[in-house]
Amino acid sequence: MFDQYQKAHQSNMKNEAHARIKINQLLSEAGWRFFDNEQGTANILLENHVKITQTEINDWGNDYEKVKNGSLDFLLVDDTNKPICVLEAKKESIHPLAAKEQARKYANSVDAQYIILSNGIVHYLWDLKKGNPKPIYTFPSPSEIGAIKNWNPDRESLVNEIITNDYIASIQMPDYESRPGWKGNIESSTDFIWDNKLRFLRYYQLNAIKALQKAVGEGKDRFLFEMATGTGKTLTSSAVIKLFLRSKNARRVLFLVDRLELEDQALKDFTAYLKPDYTTYIYKEHKTDWQKADIVVTTIQSLLYNNKYRDFFKPTDFDLIISDESHRSISGNSRAVFEYFNGYKLGLTATPKDYLKGVDIDQVKENDPREIERRILRDTYTTFGCESGDPTFRYTLLDGVKDDFLRNPIVIDARTEITTQLLSDEGYDVIVSSDEVEEIETFVSTDFEKKFFSEETNSIICQTFLANALRDPITNEIGKTIIFAVSQNHARKIAELLNEFAEQKFPNKYNSDFAVQVTSQVADSKQMTINFSNNNLNGRSNWLEGYKTSKSRVCITVGMMTTGYDCPDLLNICLMRPIFNPSDFVQIKGRGTRKNTFSFKSKNELNEEEIITYDKENFKLFDFFANCEYFEKDFAYDEALQLPKPKEGSNNIEQIANTSINKYISQISDPLTLMEETKIGYEGMKIDRMLFQKFEDRIVMDDIIKKNVELGNWEFIVSHIQNEILEKPNEYFNIEKLRKAAKIDRKVSIREIVEKIFGIIPKFKSKDEMLDEEFDKFISIYPPEEDVNIRALQYFFKAYIVDQDIRKIIENKDFQALQTNATLTITQFKEVNIKYREVIPVYIKDYIKLENFAA
């Protein structure tokens, strides 16, 4: 396949025909017409307002060489035949921005507001009334151009809108217990300020909105709120959404999250804060009628997957796009989704810019997580127009603690002898011996529960937690806790250990409900997180009758319950794994920072009712893998524990026997008697072609799969197919056979196959189509300057993805090897701008799954 790809693209280096073909195709796909037809009259004219004839098209041939200076001006007209847009078409070898002034002059002469600049590879849309040309993937349709033109937001009304602390409407929800943050009575319901069912904005939330208004007044249309976890980013967003909708600066709002569980949380919050004035839909539940909503909530992954955002949405569908946890949700090529839509952009993040203050960037290697994090931080600030590093508004954890809105942790730095060795620069050595030789295998912290397993280490860590955990101030049982494990298997082990120890420590109190595994493999895990927050996981506590707290005290997870999960009465967080991403660390730590008042109604000796209350003053952060030290060398630990000592005589270097299974070796002669060679072409064998249809029938008939496709439970679907359908002896379906049967020239996922079967995607995209889409994303994030050879850039980008030899040459800086390389010659390499020779490899390494392009 790569040979075909290489020949085609080397041919393109000599042949300029593709620009014209691509532009004509983009115009047709967008609904523009060269000729009158049943859809309507022609709306593409030449620059003197003359309709284009077939003869003229034939005269042009496959290139623009015969047109003046290698360019051609098309005039796009509206339904009344008035000029609305000028299309300046350049050859592939010419950057389209080079024609800016020429196109502007012509557009002004015919009173057209819009210009499309294209060379067939990159395209720009320029609204002459709104600043600079912006990269686009596809050409806007006639109706889309009309919508852009008719949409005339009023910045002045947005800036002058008076925002007070009661700006959010009254809540029409009498069922208080179903409300997030509700703890049994008004007084104990933290994170809410109640007055006649009104939710009041705090002073800093008002300041955030006013900072946004000020930025709008300065002509900005991108904003970044940096607010610590627990400070009410969703409530602040609700006020911003109301501001834009009420002032007619937005017709519809898109709210992007990065986790499925956050969709439901956002729906719940926006419904509470903004209904009945505004309606909120989750896109996956309203795929056919989402246009009826004022606010559409969806995950960034669902839009990015298979580039659905381009297939199902227009850039003009939303006038305000808000990215929750923007530090995560728009990093890498996810940013292409964000850039696709027109309109105002607001990013929300809890990750502080200066969290890497102790990192010497010059000493950090390219793949070091801190360097990756630095780039993500930089990209986040750049995306939202805050290149200086100062967000539109900032309210930190320290601010929240100072204002008594948040709580700081008590950090527990606890290490065993083994974890100390794993964390050291030297690592933990194990001698593997056999009869013939001894070898030393060295393990490090990232190997724990992946390649290195120690039940004794897990046991000591669990006992340490139980002995030192904060207790519930009402019942004195272990306070509610979230533990973050290495893997789902590790989570299962920790749950088993904690339940064993809990039975010994608190006999007959929990019956194996003390600790529960809450991971994607566990059925109803999402509901379990809700029940834990609502103090009803496996029922209520039996320590004190009538007290509302969860019977289960500990949830062990891997990636769930990290962002956007609200559980104010959480008292302990345990890090039983190393963490290398600062934003993950900040988010995990942030689960415990919310304040809470524990309360219980009881009767005194006089049989009088009284309320016992205790305020949450802090929470404990158990750090068993020196994560705090990793991120901030000067961290002042509040508490350090001495772990139980290992048995006498133990060594830092273990010695284990390398036992092997006995082998049977046949000694008899076994000569070859027949050899036939048949080369199977790309069409495959008949059995392969029939296989996919058979698999389709099997999937469609599976009611479990059908139901979960409707619900969007893709993790369950993939797991179900892997466990129940693939690699079974009666039919022996496997992914490789299905790929060949469907004639797919690249690796394909189970999810993609199922989406094709159920018609969610129209077809399997070829490798080259996916490469084009990835390049489109890249240039939307890094638009090339006018002096950049775009065609050479595109070829280098694609070659780097599909050819591992090219990647090795570039990574090793062995550029002399390109002198004899047939895929990418030294001449082609030199045609790539120096900046992009550095940017492209890093971008591809960080954000593109190379295995998706393997044959």
ABEGO torsion letter per residue (X at the ends): XAAAAAAAAAAAAABAAAAAAAAAAAAAAAGBBABBBAAEBBABBBAAGBBBBAAAAAAAEABAAABBGGBBBBBBBBAAGBBABBBBBBBAABBAAAAAAAAAAAAAAAGBABBBBBAGABBBBBBAABEBBBBBABBBBAAAAAAAAABBBBAAAAAABBBBAAABBBBBBABAAABBGBAGBAAABBGBBBBGGBBBBBAAAAAAAAAAAAAAAAGBABBBBBBBBGAGAAAAAAAAAAAAAAAGABABBBBBBABAAAAAAAAAAAAAAAOAABBBBBAAABAAAAAABABBBBBAAAAABGGAAAAABBAAABABBBBBGAAAAABEAAAAAAAABBEBBBBBBABBAAAAAABBAAABBAABAAAAAAAAAAAAAAAAGBAAGBBABBBBAAAAAAAGABBBBBBBBBBBAAAAAAABAAEBBBBBBBAABBBBBBBBAAABGAABBBAAAAAAAAAAAAAABBBBAAAGBBBBBBBBBABAAAAAAAAAAAAAAAAAABBGAAGGAABBBBBAABBGAAAAAAAAAAGABGEBBAABBGBBBBABABBBBAABGABGBBBAABABBBBABBBABAAAAAAAAAAAABBBBBBBBBBBAAGBBBBBBBBBABBBBBBAAGAAAAABAABBBABBBBBBBBBBGBBABBBBBBBBBBBBBBABBBBBABBBBBBBBAAEBAAAAAAAAAAAAAAAABAAAAAAAAAGBAAAAAAAAAAAABGBAAAGBBAAAAAAAAGBABBBBAAAAAAAAAGABABBBBAAAAAAAAAAAAAAABBBBAABBAAAAAAAAAAAAABAAAAAAAAAGBAAAAAABAABBAAAAAABBAAAAAAAAAAAAAABBAAAABX
